[in-house]
Amino acid sequence: MAEQASLSVQSEIGPLRKVLLHRPGRELETLTPQFLEELLFDDIPWLERIQEEHDQFADTLRTRGCKVYYYTDLLADILRTDNVREELLNQVLTYSRIPDEQQRRIIRDYLNGKRAAELAEILIGGLRKEDVPRKDNEKRLSHYIRDGFPYCINPLPNLYFTRDPGTIIGTGIAINAMKTAARSRESLILNFIYRRHPLFAETRQLWYSPEDGDSIEGGDILVLSPRALAIGCSARTSSTGIEKLAARLFVNNSGIQEILVLHIPNARAFMHLDTVFTMLDFDKFIIYPGIEHSIQVFHLSPSSKKGVHIQARESLADALKSVLKLPALNLVPSGGGDYFTAAREQWNDSANTLALAPGIVITYKRNFHSNETLRRNGIEVVEIEGSELVRGRGGPRCMSMPLERESVGGFR
């Protein structure tokens, strides 16, 4: 557990050197048709196959020189410290809204008897009511009323989308405030890892935290350059959250001087900006053509009163050229620009690319037309299988939280 690292992300495209993943586990076996909507899924993945696909994803990252860390390992590390274990369990039980103090005590005692690795799996995979030993013969009214839901601690089936709970920006971190109750405990766990694990010891700047309240999620945050971000105002990220983050970055020596806010349609298919728009190279982006002309663009910059100056922009391309100091750029249409192909492949996350280095991206193999379009535009495409991974509605970028990218020249 003694490992420390200087974490830094200055762009979307710097060579990826360290990343935080979560290998899908037993939390996916908690999905049943009646609870899919509540847990933000459209379908039920096949666990064995999704693990194989995720392992291929992790191996691909390693072969490209990236060190992979896993949520379960980092969580188990900190749970070996008694005071951390006690504090985290208390907060998890508070989140779980268990109304009966006696039942909370029984659950706490049960969990305290687990080894760190097993406890980490339970905190992610969930705890069924039937797995908790009963110490009384009579049920309380709260047990009868809540009996329709089988968990006393909810599972976190979305955690393999590690992009959303946290974002490294420069040399600091945003622990994001998740929009939905189904995912809010993901940020709680990451916050404990950030505060207690040596891996994050050198990451002192906290740009945002769940206590800030207004929702903001990592799938909406793109680090364009050492001085500029793009942030999606979406179904999951609020305008007030964006303003809070912007104000903090502008006044705290983050290096960020400009932020483009891209207001995208509020739809399940476009839940985050990175489901329709990602960075490929210094001057290349992939975009889902179905939303290109409906995006509203706003430019945020520091104001003289330590606030945020906001200006509407007419053109996404012009706004990007301005903040990146580029004479020209290439917006590559997913699906080759064909309406039906683009819509079908966008649903399978064709635009959710993960840059390994400038001009090199990971994509799902199934998005054939989008991948061929990328290649025709000079991008090296590294394909992975994703027939099960995509059932959670996320792609390679969604499944990764970059911890360190090399700085690259070429930004002005």
C-alpha positions, 0 to 999 in steps of 0.5 A: 500500500506504500506506493505514491504517484504524482498524478497529472492529466494535462490533456485528453491525448497525452500518452496514457501512463496510469489509469483506474479501472473496475473489473465488473464483478458480482454487482452485475449479478444483482441486476434483475428486470424489475430493478434495471431502471432503478440501477440505470441499466437497459439490459443484463450483461453476461458476467463471465463474458463481460469480465473477459472483455474487460480483461482484454481492455485492461491488457490492451492498456498494459501493452501500450505502456499504461499501469492499471489500478483497480478500485477493489484493490485500492479499497481493500488497501484502505479497509485494512486500517481500522479507523478508516473501516469504521468511518466508511462503514458508518457512512455507507450505512447512512447512505443506505437509509437503514431506519432501525438502529438495531439492524444497523448495528447487526449489519455493522458487526457482520461486516466488521467480521470480514477481511478487507478484500471480502468487505471491499467486494461487498461494498461494491457488490451489495449486501442482500438482506438474507445474507445478514444473520438475524439476532431477533425473531420478530421483524419490525415494520420497516422490514415488512415495508422494504421487503420488496427490495432485496438489498440492505446495501445497494450494489454498484453495477455502474462502477465499471464506468470509472470515468464518472465519479472522479476526474484528474484535472491538471495535478488536482482532482474533482470528486464528482457529485453524481446525479442519481442515487444509484451512483452516489456511493461511488463518489463516497468510495472514491473520496475515501480512497483519495483521502486515505490511499498513498497513491493520491498522497501527492494530489493535494488540490481538490477541485470539487467534492460531493458536498458541493451538491450540484451534480457534475460527472466525469463523462462530461469533462474533457481536458482539452489542453493544459489551459482549457476544458470542455464540459457538457451540460447534460442529463447528468451535469448541471449548469450550477455544478459547472459554474462552481467547478469553473470558479474554483479552477480559475482562482486556484492556480489550476492552469485552466483559463478557458472552459467551453460549455457544450449544452447537449440534448437531455436524452438517455442516449446522450447522458454525457458529452463523451457519448457524442464527442471525444478528442482524438488528436491535437486538431481532431475530434469525433462527433455524433452528427445527430447532435452537432447542430443542436449543441449550444456553446458557451465560453467561460473565462475568469472575470475581474471579480473572481467569478466567471465571465460567460459568452455565447458562441455561435460555432463549436468548431470556431470555439474549439479553434479559439481555445486551442489556438488552431488555424483549422480542425477536423470534426470527424462524423461518427458512422461515416456521416450516414444518419442511420449508421451514425445513430445505431453506432452511437447507441453502441458508443462509437464516439466514446473513444479513449486516446492512448496517445495523440492520434491513437484511440481505443474503440469497440470493434463492433462500430465498424463504420465509425472505426473505418471513418477514423482510419480514413482521417489518419487515426490509429484505431485499437479495437476491443470486443464490447458486446457485453461491456456496451450493455451498460451504455458506455465505451472505453472512455467511460470505463477509464479514469486516467490518473497520469498522462504524459505532457505533450508539446503542440499546445499553445 
